[in-house]
Amino acid sequence: MITDLLIAGCSRCKAPERRPLPALERYTGGIAPHLQTRFAGHRHARDRIRFLSAEHGLVHADTPLTPYDRQLTISRAEQLRPRVAAQLEREFQIAGIPERVLLVLEPAYLVLLTDLLAHPARPSLHWVHNPHGWAEATAVLDEWRWP
């Protein structure tokens, strides 16, 4: 069972390589570079990192992604919301519902997580609204004793 989960918003800045790259390497903005540096060799931690993508919905840190350019608008978030809800529900069925979730994302991304916020077994949530809020995210991860 995954006890903690980190969900970050995707970033406009992406690695330019045309070949598929893991999401943690594709995204080069926000907190992604910090996550990559801190957790590069930590499989267990990487297994607990997800990104909300304006193109793909919820993606695992190691999901291979090709380059794309799509901004998350409220309309797009509402369109993706059922997909993200289904993706989360599948994960919860397989790995269990996490006890705590750290969200590092802009407010528009919360639309994608409406069903998580209303889930009957909702985990404890900590929201860092600044996508560059690495210092605040680090404090939470350190408290949770992530590597």
CNS distance restraints for C-alpha pairs under 8 A (distance, minus, plus):
assign (resid   1 and name CA) (resid  95 and name CA) 4.86 0.50 0.50
assign (resid   1 and name CA) (resid  96 and name CA) 5.33 0.50 0.50
assign (resid   1 and name CA) (resid  97 and name CA) 7.63 0.50 0.50
assign (resid   1 and name CA) (resid  98 and name CA) 7.42 0.50 0.50
assign (resid   2 and name CA) (resid  48 and name CA) 7.01 0.50 0.50
assign (resid   2 and name CA) (resid  95 and name CA) 5.95 0.50 0.50
assign (resid   2 and name CA) (resid  96 and name CA) 6.52 0.50 0.50
assign (resid   2 and name CA) (resid  97 and name CA) 7.19 0.50 0.50
assign (resid   2 and name CA) (resid  98 and name CA) 5.42 0.50 0.50
assign (resid   2 and name CA) (resid  99 and name CA) 7.99 0.50 0.50
assign (resid   3 and name CA) (resid  97 and name CA) 7.53 0.50 0.50
assign (resid   3 and name CA) (resid  98 and name CA) 4.45 0.50 0.50
assign (resid   3 and name CA) (resid  99 and name CA) 5.10 0.50 0.50
assign (resid   3 and name CA) (resid 100 and name CA) 6.53 0.50 0.50
assign (resid   4 and name CA) (resid  48 and name CA) 6.77 0.50 0.50
assign (resid   4 and name CA) (resid  98 and name CA) 5.29 0.50 0.50
assign (resid   4 and name CA) (resid  99 and name CA) 5.95 0.50 0.50
assign (resid   4 and name CA) (resid 100 and name CA) 4.84 0.50 0.50
assign (resid   4 and name CA) (resid 101 and name CA) 5.70 0.50 0.50
assign (resid   4 and name CA) (resid 102 and name CA) 7.82 0.50 0.50
assign (resid   5 and name CA) (resid  48 and name CA) 4.93 0.50 0.50
assign (resid   5 and name CA) (resid  49 and name CA) 6.11 0.50 0.50
assign (resid   5 and name CA) (resid  50 and name CA) 7.62 0.50 0.50
assign (resid   5 and name CA) (resid  98 and name CA) 6.47 0.50 0.50
assign (resid   5 and name CA) (resid 100 and name CA) 6.42 0.50 0.50
assign (resid   5 and name CA) (resid 101 and name CA) 4.72 0.50 0.50
assign (resid   5 and name CA) (resid 102 and name CA) 6.27 0.50 0.50
assign (resid   6 and name CA) (resid  48 and name CA) 6.21 0.50 0.50
assign (resid   6 and name CA) (resid  49 and name CA) 4.91 0.50 0.50
assign (resid   6 and name CA) (resid  50 and name CA) 6.17 0.50 0.50
assign (resid   6 and name CA) (resid 101 and name CA) 5.64 0.50 0.50
assign (resid   6 and name CA) (resid 102 and name CA) 4.67 0.50 0.50
assign (resid   6 and name CA) (resid 103 and name CA) 6.03 0.50 0.50
assign (resid   6 and name CA) (resid 104 and name CA) 7.65 0.50 0.50
assign (resid   7 and name CA) (resid  49 and name CA) 6.04 0.50 0.50
assign (resid   7 and name CA) (resid  50 and name CA) 4.74 0.50 0.50
assign (resid   7 and name CA) (resid  51 and name CA) 5.41 0.50 0.50
assign (resid   7 and name CA) (resid  52 and name CA) 6.95 0.50 0.50
assign (resid   7 and name CA) (resid 101 and name CA) 7.24 0.50 0.50
assign (resid   7 and name CA) (resid 102 and name CA) 6.17 0.50 0.50
assign (resid   7 and name CA) (resid 103 and name CA) 4.94 0.50 0.50
assign (resid   7 and name CA) (resid 104 and name CA) 6.29 0.50 0.50
assign (resid   7 and name CA) (resid 105 and name CA) 7.80 0.50 0.50
assign (resid   8 and name CA) (resid  31 and name CA) 7.64 0.50 0.50
assign (resid   8 and name CA) (resid  32 and name CA) 7.99 0.50 0.50
assign (resid   8 and name CA) (resid  49 and name CA) 7.85 0.50 0.50
assign (resid   8 and name CA) (resid  50 and name CA) 6.39 0.50 0.50
assign (resid   8 and name CA) (resid  51 and name CA) 4.81 0.50 0.50
assign (resid   8 and name CA) (resid  52 and name CA) 6.24 0.50 0.50
assign (resid   8 and name CA) (resid 103 and name CA) 5.87 0.50 0.50
assign (resid   8 and name CA) (resid 104 and name CA) 4.64 0.50 0.50
assign (resid   8 and name CA) (resid 105 and name CA) 5.40 0.50 0.50
assign (resid   8 and name CA) (resid 131 and name CA) 7.53 0.50 0.50
assign (resid   9 and name CA) (resid  30 and name CA) 7.90 0.50 0.50
assign (resid   9 and name CA) (resid  51 and name CA) 5.45 0.50 0.50
assign (resid   9 and name CA) (resid  52 and name CA) 4.88 0.50 0.50
assign (resid   9 and name CA) (resid  53 and name CA) 6.65 0.50 0.50
assign (resid   9 and name CA) (resid 104 and name CA) 6.52 0.50 0.50
assign (resid   9 and name CA) (resid 105 and name CA) 4.72 0.50 0.50
assign (resid   9 and name CA) (resid 106 and name CA) 7.01 0.50 0.50
assign (resid   9 and name CA) (resid 109 and name CA) 6.82 0.50 0.50
assign (resid   9 and name CA) (resid 131 and name CA) 6.99 0.50 0.50
assign (resid  10 and name CA) (resid  27 and name CA) 6.59 0.50 0.50
assign (resid  10 and name CA) (resid  29 and name CA) 7.97 0.50 0.50
assign (resid  10 and name CA) (resid  30 and name CA) 7.69 0.50 0.50
assign (resid  10 and name CA) (resid  51 and name CA) 5.82 0.50 0.50
assign (resid  10 and name CA) (resid  52 and name CA) 5.67 0.50 0.50
assign (resid  10 and name CA) (resid  53 and name CA) 5.15 0.50 0.50
assign (resid  10 and name CA) (resid  54 and name CA) 7.22 0.50 0.50
assign (resid  11 and name CA) (resid  27 and name CA) 5.85 0.50 0.50
assign (resid  11 and name CA) (resid  28 and name CA) 6.96 0.50 0.50
assign (resid  11 and name CA) (resid  29 and name CA) 5.19 0.50 0.50
assign (resid  11 and name CA) (resid  30 and name CA) 6.03 0.50 0.50
assign (resid  12 and name CA) (resid  27 and name CA) 7.72 0.50 0.50
assign (resid  12 and name CA) (resid  29 and name CA) 6.81 0.50 0.50
assign (resid  12 and name CA) (resid  69 and name CA) 7.23 0.50 0.50
assign (resid  12 and name CA) (resid  70 and name CA) 7.93 0.50 0.50
assign (resid  12 and name CA) (resid  71 and name CA) 7.39 0.50 0.50
assign (resid  13 and name CA) (resid  27 and name CA) 6.19 0.50 0.50
assign (resid  13 and name CA) (resid  28 and name CA) 5.30 0.50 0.50
assign (resid  13 and name CA) (resid  29 and name CA) 5.06 0.50 0.50
assign (resid  14 and name CA) (resid  26 and name CA) 5.31 0.50 0.50
assign (resid  14 and name CA) (resid  27 and name CA) 4.55 0.50 0.50
assign (resid  14 and name CA) (resid  28 and name CA) 5.00 0.50 0.50
assign (resid  14 and name CA) (resid  29 and name CA) 7.02 0.50 0.50
assign (resid  14 and name CA) (resid  67 and name CA) 7.25 0.50 0.50
assign (resid  15 and name CA) (resid  25 and name CA) 7.16 0.50 0.50
assign (resid  15 and name CA) (resid  26 and name CA) 5.04 0.50 0.50
assign (resid  15 and name CA) (resid  27 and name CA) 6.35 0.50 0.50
assign (resid  15 and name CA) (resid  28 and name CA) 6.19 0.50 0.50
assign (resid  15 and name CA) (resid  67 and name CA) 7.62 0.50 0.50
assign (resid  16 and name CA) (resid  67 and name CA) 6.92 0.50 0.50
assign (resid  17 and name CA) (resid  21 and name CA) 7.95 0.50 0.50
assign (resid  17 and name CA) (resid  67 and name CA) 7.37 0.50 0.50
assign (resid  18 and name CA) (resid  66 and name CA) 6.29 0.50 0.50
assign (resid  18 and name CA) (resid  67 and name CA) 6.25 0.50 0.50
assign (resid  19 and name CA) (resid  66 and name CA) 6.12 0.50 0.50
assign (resid  20 and name CA) (resid  64 and name CA) 5.20 0.50 0.50
assign (resid  20 and name CA) (resid  65 and name CA) 4.88 0.50 0.50
assign (resid  20 and name CA) (resid  66 and name CA) 4.46 0.50 0.50
assign (resid  20 and name CA) (resid  67 and name CA) 7.56 0.50 0.50
assign (resid  21 and name CA) (resid  25 and name CA) 6.05 0.50 0.50
assign (resid  21 and name CA) (resid  26 and name CA) 5.51 0.50 0.50
assign (resid  21 and name CA) (resid  63 and name CA) 7.73 0.50 0.50
assign (resid  21 and name CA) (resid  64 and name CA) 4.85 0.50 0.50
assign (resid  21 and name CA) (resid  65 and name CA) 5.33 0.50 0.50
assign (resid  21 and name CA) (resid  66 and name CA) 6.55 0.50 0.50
assign (resid  22 and name CA) (resid  26 and name CA) 6.02 0.50 0.50
assign (resid  22 and name CA) (resid  61 and name CA) 6.35 0.50 0.50
assign (resid  22 and name CA) (resid  62 and name CA) 4.42 0.50 0.50
assign (resid  22 and name CA) (resid  63 and name CA) 5.02 0.50 0.50
assign (resid  22 and name CA) (resid  64 and name CA) 4.24 0.50 0.50
assign (resid  22 and name CA) (resid  65 and name CA) 6.02 0.50 0.50
assign (resid  23 and name CA) (resid  27 and name CA) 6.06 0.50 0.50
assign (resid  23 and name CA) (resid  51 and name CA) 7.54 0.50 0.50
assign (resid  23 and name CA) (resid  59 and name CA) 7.36 0.50 0.50
assign (resid  23 and name CA) (resid  60 and name CA) 7.09 0.50 0.50
assign (resid  23 and name CA) (resid  61 and name CA) 5.10 0.50 0.50
assign (resid  23 and name CA) (resid  62 and name CA) 5.68 0.50 0.50
assign (resid  23 and name CA) (resid  63 and name CA) 5.58 0.50 0.50
assign (resid  23 and name CA) (resid  64 and name CA) 6.07 0.50 0.50
assign (resid  23 and name CA) (resid  65 and name CA) 5.95 0.50 0.50
assign (resid  24 and name CA) (resid  32 and name CA) 6.13 0.50 0.50
assign (resid  24 and name CA) (resid  33 and name CA) 7.73 0.50 0.50
assign (resid  24 and name CA) (resid  35 and name CA) 7.51 0.50 0.50
assign (resid  24 and name CA) (resid  36 and name CA) 6.09 0.50 0.50
assign (resid  24 and name CA) (resid  61 and name CA) 4.99 0.50 0.50
assign (resid  24 and name CA) (resid  62 and name CA) 6.44 0.50 0.50
assign (resid  25 and name CA) (resid  32 and name CA) 7.73 0.50 0.50
assign (resid  25 and name CA) (resid  33 and name CA) 7.80 0.50 0.50
assign (resid  25 and name CA) (resid  36 and name CA) 7.04 0.50 0.50
assign (resid  26 and name CA) (resid  65 and name CA) 6.83 0.50 0.50
assign (resid  26 and name CA) (resid  66 and name CA) 7.87 0.50 0.50
assign (resid  26 and name CA) (resid  67 and name CA) 7.61 0.50 0.50
assign (resid  27 and name CA) (resid  32 and name CA) 5.99 0.50 0.50
assign (resid  27 and name CA) (resid  33 and name CA) 7.57 0.50 0.50
assign (resid  28 and name CA) (resid  32 and name CA) 5.91 0.50 0.50
assign (resid  28 and name CA) (resid  33 and name CA) 5.69 0.50 0.50
assign (resid  29 and name CA) (resid  33 and name CA) 6.67 0.50 0.50
assign (resid  30 and name CA) (resid 131 and name CA) 5.07 0.50 0.50
assign (resid  30 and name CA) (resid 132 and name CA) 4.64 0.50 0.50
assign (resid  30 and name CA) (resid 133 and name CA) 7.91 0.50 0.50
assign (resid  31 and name CA) (resid  35 and name CA) 6.20 0.50 0.50
assign (resid  31 and name CA) (resid 104 and name CA) 7.96 0.50 0.50
assign (resid  31 and name CA) (resid 131 and name CA) 6.43 0.50 0.50
assign (resid  31 and name CA) (resid 132 and name CA) 5.44 0.50 0.50
assign (resid  31 and name CA) (resid 133 and name CA) 7.08 0.50 0.50
assign (resid  31 and name CA) (resid 134 and name CA) 5.88 0.50 0.50
assign (resid  32 and name CA) (resid  36 and name CA) 6.06 0.50 0.50
assign (resid  33 and name CA) (resid  37 and name CA) 6.18 0.50 0.50
assign (resid  34 and name CA) (resid  38 and name CA) 6.08 0.50 0.50
assign (resid  34 and name CA) (resid 134 and name CA) 7.27 0.50 0.50
assign (resid  35 and name CA) (resid  39 and name CA) 5.75 0.50 0.50
assign (resid  35 and name CA) (resid  40 and name CA) 7.69 0.50 0.50
assign (resid  36 and name CA) (resid  40 and name CA) 5.16 0.50 0.50
assign (resid  38 and name CA) (resid 147 and name CA) 7.69 0.50 0.50
assign (resid  39 and name CA) (resid  43 and name CA) 7.64 0.50 0.50
assign (resid  39 and name CA) (resid  45 and name CA) 6.43 0.50 0.50
assign (resid  39 and name CA) (resid  46 and name CA) 6.43 0.50 0.50
assign (resid  39 and name CA) (resid 147 and name CA) 7.33 0.50 0.50
assign (resid  40 and name CA) (resid  46 and name CA) 7.77 0.50 0.50
assign (resid  42 and name CA) (resid  46 and name CA) 6.22 0.50 0.50
assign (resid  42 and name CA) (resid 147 and name CA) 7.44 0.50 0.50
assign (resid  43 and name CA) (resid  47 and name CA) 6.11 0.50 0.50
assign (resid  44 and name CA) (resid  48 and name CA) 6.86 0.50 0.50
assign (resid  45 and name CA) (resid  49 and name CA) 6.81 0.50 0.50
assign (resid  45 and name CA) (resid 146 and name CA) 6.98 0.50 0.50
assign (resid  45 and name CA) (resid 147 and name CA) 7.30 0.50 0.50
assign (resid  46 and name CA) (resid  61 and name CA) 6.08 0.50 0.50
assign (resid  46 and name CA) (resid  62 and name CA) 7.48 0.50 0.50
assign (resid  47 and name CA) (resid  60 and name CA) 7.28 0.50 0.50
assign (resid  47 and name CA) (resid  61 and name CA) 7.09 0.50 0.50
assign (resid  49 and name CA) (resid  60 and name CA) 6.25 0.50 0.50
assign (resid  49 and name CA) (resid  61 and name CA) 5.46 0.50 0.50
assign (resid  50 and name CA) (resid  58 and name CA) 6.55 0.50 0.50
assign (resid  50 and name CA) (resid  59 and name CA) 5.47 0.50 0.50
assign (resid  50 and name CA) (resid  60 and name CA) 4.56 0.50 0.50
assign (resid  50 and name CA) (resid  61 and name CA) 5.39 0.50 0.50
assign (resid  51 and name CA) (resid  57 and name CA) 7.98 0.50 0.50
assign (resid  51 and name CA) (resid  58 and name CA) 5.75 0.50 0.50
assign (resid  51 and name CA) (resid  59 and name CA) 5.25 0.50 0.50
assign (resid  51 and name CA) (resid  60 and name CA) 6.45 0.50 0.50
assign (resid  51 and name CA) (resid  61 and name CA) 6.76 0.50 0.50
assign (resid  52 and name CA) (resid  56 and name CA) 7.64 0.50 0.50
assign (resid  52 and name CA) (resid  57 and name CA) 5.38 0.50 0.50
assign (resid  52 and name CA) (resid  58 and name CA) 4.68 0.50 0.50
assign (resid  52 and name CA) (resid  59 and name CA) 6.37 0.50 0.50
assign (resid  52 and name CA) (resid 109 and name CA) 7.33 0.50 0.50
assign (resid  53 and name CA) (resid  57 and name CA) 4.81 0.50 0.50
assign (resid  53 and name CA) (resid  58 and name CA) 6.16 0.50 0.50
assign (resid  53 and name CA) (resid  59 and name CA) 6.98 0.50 0.50
assign (resid  53 and name CA) (resid  72 and name CA) 7.99 0.50 0.50
assign (resid  54 and name CA) (resid  70 and name CA) 5.95 0.50 0.50
assign (resid  54 and name CA) (resid  71 and name CA) 6.02 0.50 0.50
assign (resid  54 and name CA) (resid  72 and name CA) 4.93 0.50 0.50
assign (resid  54 and name CA) (resid  76 and name CA) 7.23 0.50 0.50
assign (resid  54 and name CA) (resid  77 and name CA) 7.35 0.50 0.50
assign (resid  54 and name CA) (resid  80 and name CA) 7.90 0.50 0.50
assign (resid  55 and name CA) (resid  68 and name CA) 7.49 0.50 0.50
assign (resid  55 and name CA) (resid  70 and name CA) 6.17 0.50 0.50
assign (resid  57 and name CA) (resid  80 and name CA) 6.23 0.50 0.50
assign (resid  57 and name CA) (resid  81 and name CA) 7.93 0.50 0.50
assign (resid  57 and name CA) (resid  83 and name CA) 6.56 0.50 0.50
assign (resid  57 and name CA) (resid  84 and name CA) 5.45 0.50 0.50
assign (resid  58 and name CA) (resid  84 and name CA) 5.66 0.50 0.50
assign (resid  58 and name CA) (resid  87 and name CA) 6.60 0.50 0.50
assign (resid  58 and name CA) (resid  88 and name CA) 7.69 0.50 0.50
assign (resid  59 and name CA) (resid  63 and name CA) 6.07 0.50 0.50
assign (resid  72 and name CA) (resid  76 and name CA) 5.88 0.50 0.50
assign (resid  72 and name CA) (resid  77 and name CA) 6.24 0.50 0.50
assign (resid  72 and name CA) (resid 108 and name CA) 7.27 0.50 0.50
assign (resid  72 and name CA) (resid 109 and name CA) 7.64 0.50 0.50
assign (resid  73 and name CA) (resid  77 and name CA) 6.06 0.50 0.50
assign (resid  73 and name CA) (resid 108 and name CA) 7.12 0.50 0.50
assign (resid  74 and name CA) (resid  78 and name CA) 6.14 0.50 0.50
assign (resid  74 and name CA) (resid 108 and name CA) 6.24 0.50 0.50
assign (resid  74 and name CA) (resid 111 and name CA) 7.45 0.50 0.50
assign (resid  75 and name CA) (resid  79 and name CA) 6.27 0.50 0.50
assign (resid  76 and name CA) (resid  80 and name CA) 6.14 0.50 0.50
assign (resid  77 and name CA) (resid  81 and name CA) 5.90 0.50 0.50
assign (resid  77 and name CA) (resid 108 and name CA) 7.23 0.50 0.50
assign (resid  77 and name CA) (resid 109 and name CA) 6.93 0.50 0.50
assign (resid  77 and name CA) (resid 111 and name CA) 5.96 0.50 0.50
assign (resid  77 and name CA) (resid 112 and name CA) 5.59 0.50 0.50
assign (resid  78 and name CA) (resid  82 and name CA) 7.93 0.50 0.50
assign (resid  78 and name CA) (resid 111 and name CA) 6.60 0.50 0.50
assign (resid  78 and name CA) (resid 112 and name CA) 6.85 0.50 0.50
assign (resid  80 and name CA) (resid  84 and name CA) 6.29 0.50 0.50
assign (resid  80 and name CA) (resid 112 and name CA) 6.62 0.50 0.50
assign (resid  81 and name CA) (resid  85 and name CA) 6.10 0.50 0.50
assign (resid  81 and name CA) (resid 111 and name CA) 6.87 0.50 0.50
assign (resid  81 and name CA) (resid 112 and name CA) 4.51 0.50 0.50
assign (resid  81 and name CA) (resid 113 and name CA) 7.04 0.50 0.50
assign (resid  81 and name CA) (resid 114 and name CA) 7.64 0.50 0.50
assign (resid  82 and name CA) (resid  86 and name CA) 6.15 0.50 0.50
assign (resid  82 and name CA) (resid 112 and name CA) 7.98 0.50 0.50
assign (resid  83 and name CA) (resid  87 and name CA) 6.10 0.50 0.50
assign (resid  84 and name CA) (resid  88 and name CA) 6.06 0.50 0.50
assign (resid  84 and name CA) (resid 112 and name CA) 6.33 0.50 0.50
assign (resid  84 and name CA) (resid 113 and name CA) 7.24 0.50 0.50
assign (resid  85 and name CA) (resid  89 and name CA) 6.11 0.50 0.50
assign (resid  85 and name CA) (resid 112 and name CA) 7.62 0.50 0.50
assign (resid  85 and name CA) (resid 113 and name CA) 7.12 0.50 0.50
assign (resid  85 and name CA) (resid 115 and name CA) 5.95 0.50 0.50
assign (resid  85 and name CA) (resid 116 and name CA) 7.17 0.50 0.50
assign (resid  86 and name CA) (resid  90 and name CA) 6.17 0.50 0.50
assign (resid  87 and name CA) (resid  91 and name CA) 6.31 0.50 0.50
assign (resid  88 and name CA) (resid  92 and name CA) 6.08 0.50 0.50
assign (resid  88 and name CA) (resid 116 and name CA) 7.83 0.50 0.50
assign (resid  89 and name CA) (resid  93 and name CA) 6.16 0.50 0.50
assign (resid  90 and name CA) (resid  94 and name CA) 6.30 0.50 0.50
assign (resid  91 and name CA) (resid  95 and name CA) 5.80 0.50 0.50
assign (resid  91 and name CA) (resid  96 and name CA) 7.15 0.50 0.50
assign (resid  92 and name CA) (resid  96 and name CA) 4.37 0.50 0.50
assign (resid  92 and name CA) (resid  97 and name CA) 4.84 0.50 0.50
assign (resid  92 and name CA) (resid  98 and name CA) 7.72 0.50 0.50
assign (resid  93 and name CA) (resid  97 and name CA) 7.66 0.50 0.50
assign (resid  97 and name CA) (resid 121 and name CA) 7.51 0.50 0.50
assign (resid  97 and name CA) (resid 122 and name CA) 7.96 0.50 0.50
assign (resid  97 and name CA) (resid 123 and name CA) 7.19 0.50 0.50
assign (resid  98 and name CA) (resid 123 and name CA) 6.08 0.50 0.50
assign (resid  99 and name CA) (resid 123 and name CA) 4.81 0.50 0.50
assign (resid  99 and name CA) (resid 124 and name CA) 6.14 0.50 0.50
assign (resid 100 and name CA) (resid 123 and name CA) 5.13 0.50 0.50
assign (resid 100 and name CA) (resid 124 and name CA) 4.62 0.50 0.50
assign (resid 100 and name CA) (resid 125 and name CA) 5.87 0.50 0.50
assign (resid 100 and name CA) (resid 126 and name CA) 7.77 0.50 0.50
assign (resid 101 and name CA) (resid 123 and name CA) 6.51 0.50 0.50
assign (resid 101 and name CA) (resid 124 and name CA) 6.23 0.50 0.50
assign (resid 101 and name CA) (resid 125 and name CA) 4.95 0.50 0.50
assign (resid 101 and name CA) (resid 126 and name CA) 6.32 0.50 0.50
assign (resid 102 and name CA) (resid 125 and name CA) 6.00 0.50 0.50
assign (resid 102 and name CA) (resid 126 and name CA) 4.88 0.50 0.50
assign (resid 102 and name CA) (resid 127 and name CA) 6.05 0.50 0.50
assign (resid 102 and name CA) (resid 128 and name CA) 7.62 0.50 0.50
assign (resid 102 and name CA) (resid 137 and name CA) 7.64 0.50 0.50
assign (resid 102 and name CA) (resid 140 and name CA) 7.71 0.50 0.50
assign (resid 103 and name CA) (resid 125 and name CA) 7.22 0.50 0.50
assign (resid 103 and name CA) (resid 126 and name CA) 6.06 0.50 0.50
assign (resid 103 and name CA) (resid 127 and name CA) 4.68 0.50 0.50
assign (resid 103 and name CA) (resid 128 and name CA) 5.96 0.50 0.50
assign (resid 103 and name CA) (resid 129 and name CA) 7.82 0.50 0.50
assign (resid 104 and name CA) (resid 127 and name CA) 6.07 0.50 0.50
assign (resid 104 and name CA) (resid 128 and name CA) 4.70 0.50 0.50
assign (resid 104 and name CA) (resid 129 and name CA) 6.02 0.50 0.50
assign (resid 104 and name CA) (resid 130 and name CA) 6.76 0.50 0.50
assign (resid 104 and name CA) (resid 131 and name CA) 5.59 0.50 0.50
assign (resid 104 and name CA) (resid 133 and name CA) 7.26 0.50 0.50
assign (resid 104 and name CA) (resid 137 and name CA) 7.22 0.50 0.50
assign (resid 105 and name CA) (resid 109 and name CA) 6.34 0.50 0.50
assign (resid 105 and name CA) (resid 110 and name CA) 7.90 0.50 0.50
assign (resid 105 and name CA) (resid 127 and name CA) 7.65 0.50 0.50
assign (resid 105 and name CA) (resid 128 and name CA) 6.49 0.50 0.50
assign (resid 105 and name CA) (resid 129 and name CA) 5.31 0.50 0.50
assign (resid 105 and name CA) (resid 130 and name CA) 6.24 0.50 0.50
assign (resid 105 and name CA) (resid 131 and name CA) 4.85 0.50 0.50
assign (resid 106 and name CA) (resid 110 and name CA) 7.55 0.50 0.50
assign (resid 106 and name CA) (resid 129 and name CA) 5.15 0.50 0.50
assign (resid 106 and name CA) (resid 130 and name CA) 6.12 0.50 0.50
assign (resid 106 and name CA) (resid 131 and name CA) 5.98 0.50 0.50
assign (resid 107 and name CA) (resid 111 and name CA) 7.75 0.50 0.50
assign (resid 107 and name CA) (resid 129 and name CA) 6.45 0.50 0.50
assign (resid 108 and name CA) (resid 112 and name CA) 7.83 0.50 0.50
assign (resid 109 and name CA) (resid 113 and name CA) 6.98 0.50 0.50
assign (resid 110 and name CA) (resid 114 and name CA) 6.29 0.50 0.50
assign (resid 113 and name CA) (resid 117 and name CA) 6.28 0.50 0.50
assign (resid 114 and name CA) (resid 118 and name CA) 6.32 0.50 0.50
assign (resid 115 and name CA) (resid 119 and name CA) 5.85 0.50 0.50
assign (resid 116 and name CA) (resid 122 and name CA) 6.48 0.50 0.50
assign (resid 117 and name CA) (resid 122 and name CA) 6.43 0.50 0.50
assign (resid 118 and name CA) (resid 122 and name CA) 6.84 0.50 0.50
assign (resid 128 and name CA) (resid 133 and name CA) 6.47 0.50 0.50
assign (resid 128 and name CA) (resid 136 and name CA) 6.99 0.50 0.50
assign (resid 128 and name CA) (resid 137 and name CA) 6.88 0.50 0.50
assign (resid 129 and name CA) (resid 133 and name CA) 7.54 0.50 0.50
assign (resid 133 and name CA) (resid 137 and name CA) 6.21 0.50 0.50
assign (resid 134 and name CA) (resid 138 and name CA) 5.81 0.50 0.50
assign (resid 135 and name CA) (resid 139 and name CA) 6.34 0.50 0.50
assign (resid 136 and name CA) (resid 140 and name CA) 6.60 0.50 0.50
assign (resid 137 and name CA) (resid 141 and name CA) 6.19 0.50 0.50
assign (resid 138 and name CA) (resid 142 and name CA) 5.88 0.50 0.50
assign (resid 139 and name CA) (resid 143 and name CA) 6.16 0.50 0.50
assign (resid 140 and name CA) (resid 144 and name CA) 6.18 0.50 0.50
assign (resid 141 and name CA) (resid 145 and name CA) 6.08 0.50 0.50
assign (resid 141 and name CA) (resid 146 and name CA) 5.35 0.50 0.50
assign (resid 142 and name CA) (resid 146 and name CA) 5.87 0.50 0.50
assign (resid 142 and name CA) (resid 147 and name CA) 7.79 0.50 0.50
